[in-house]
Amino acid sequence: MSQPVRRRRKRFPFHIVVFLAPATLVYTVFMVYPLADSLRLSLFAPGEAGREIFVGIANYLTLLTDPLWSDRFWGALKNNFVFFVIHMLVQNPIGLLLAALLSSRVLPGRNTYRTLIFTPTMLSVVIIGFVWQLILSPLWGVAEDLMGLVWLDGLFAPWLGLEGSALITLALISVWQFVGIPMMLIYAALLSIPDDLIDAATVDGANHYQVFWRIKLPLIWPTIGIVSILTFVGNFNAFDLIYAVKGALAGPNFSTDIMGTLFYRTFFGFQLQLGNPTMGATVATLMFLIILLGVMIYFFIVQRRLQRYEL
Amino acid sequence: MAKPTRTSSNAIAMHAVLGGYTIIALFPIYMVLANSFKNRAEIFRNPMVPPTPDSFTTIGFSTVWQRSAFETFFGNSLIVTLVSLFLVLLTGAMAAWALSEYKFRGNILLSVYLALGIMIPIRLGTVSILRLVVDLNLIDTLTALVLVYTAQGLPLAIFILSEFMRQIPKELKEAARVDGVTEYWIFFRIVLPLTRPAIATVAVFTMIPIWNDLWFPLILTSSESTKTITLGVQTFIGQYVTDWNAVLASLTLAIVPIVALYLIFSRQLIRGLTSGAVK
């Protein structure tokens, strides 16, 4: 009886283990274990003598209902949705427009445009945040001067400092930086559409707009779907830009607070607020659930409805 | 007769949109680079004008040089990025090869397990990563950053590389096996060289987020000697916020190497981005 068991063990070749072990080990120890351990920690609270005690879902109840915490949580969640909606409404349509223009077969210099427009995407979010802070600074007055060129300088305001406009301004800065990603992904999808298809439509009398709306756009919906889910995950995980421009307090009056900054403050502490690891783990777990929900909605609802065409 | 004029007015409109957006994309960067070489009075009096012999100064750069350990930050970023990149590419390619080549129990399960990290941001595990790093006595070391970034880069690397390795023709591997070489030899001498284009793509995807990251340096490092460039610039600007020359110079120092590298490698980089997306 022991013969086949030993044979099977022997058959598992050593070299497969050697190939798989390093990556699996690092990934498990530094990614999967911390994520799982964070989920566990969200059910604990600091007790006496540095020991953590099991409290069930008490942290979640505090975060979602205790006025001391819940105002911040719901505020951050709402702001994060605003942040995401602005990306969807501004970044992805502009990316689509630029990609459509770049994929035109007859435009000279399109590779140069493509390279230059993608430049800000390569830079660190922190650097971009500071750059725009300077440009929009009323002290320097560059933005005001520029608006003066089109007689709009009367409309200038220190947008980053005002409660009503800071979040929108930050979202637009982020859009400005990352528009290159939807542009590239959609551009690649547009390039993969066979020329015959476009030629056939043109021969049938379709003009540029009809070709775009009736043929190209339906073919790239799956890519736009991927761009949307990438935007969602990226936005609900964002932190650097807000922290660089507004600090961890995400002012004025928490109007630019998103999940990432809330997580940082809760976990790490800031100024008078002491860091609370288990509460931080609770915020992280809720972020995890939000991202998971978004990804599931995408895979089970959006992606199924999207028709894929075999090219 | 009407056709050529319509096409050319279309082309003009397209150039206007793309050219206009290019200016929007580059203008803020130009403003920082140009003004970092001007004296304070000129920065405020004529912000749009490039530096002239009269307004030229490098005082901002000397402030940065004297008051901060910029070269250390830069070196740290370089070490962390290159070592993480090497580890992601080597261990990722090894795992991708095993998953795409060998049939063994649990292959699919392991593939799915390793792919989970593509959609789940590693930041969400930060609370426990910090504890782990403290327990391992790696707090405030570059090693901690390297390990975290390696874990962060692996899922996408394994996914892209194993897709690519599946397309390597069987004949090449079988011919080598008939010659009696080891599986390691096949991997290092046949598979890795053939995978080079995909490795270049993965390198780009892996490298940029590591170089630009603020989150993990902020949480895992604290001393001047372990700061990366992103964190270094962030803290420097926090301290010298009123010294416009120094702020502009530090931003220029952070921007120029990346933009230079990008412009040199943009062709390969964009090819990688677009080929990865076609899938």
Interface residues (C-beta under 8 A of the other chain):
Chain A: F12 P13 H15 I16 V18 F19 L20 P22 A23 T24 V26 Y27 V29 F30 M31 V32 Y33 P34 L35 D37 S38 L41 I94 L97 L98 L101 L102 S104 V106 L107 G109 R110 Y113 R114 T115 L116 I117 F118 T119 P120 M122 L123 S124 V125 V126 I127 F130 V131 W132 L134 I135 W140 G141 V142 D145 W176 V179 M184 L185 Y187 A188 A189 L191 S192 H208 T223 V233 N237 F239 D240 Y243 A244 G260 F263 F267 F268 P277 T278 G280 A281 A284 T285 M287 F288 I291 L292 V295
Chain B: T7 N10 A11 M14 H15 V17 L18 G19 Y21 T22 I24 A25 L26 P28 I29 M31 V32 I43 F44 P47 M48 L87 L90 T91 G92 M94 A95 W97 A98 L99 Y102 F104 R105 L110 Y113 L114 L116 G117 M119 I120 P121 I122 R123 L124 G125 T126 V127 S128 I129 L130 R131 L132 L147 V148 T150 A151 Q152 L154 P155 I158 T182 E183 Y184 F187 I208 W211 N212 D213 L214 W215 L218 I219 I229 T230 V233 Q234 I237 W244 V247 L248 L251 A254 I255 I258 V259 Y262 L263 S266 I270 L273 T274 S275 A277 V278
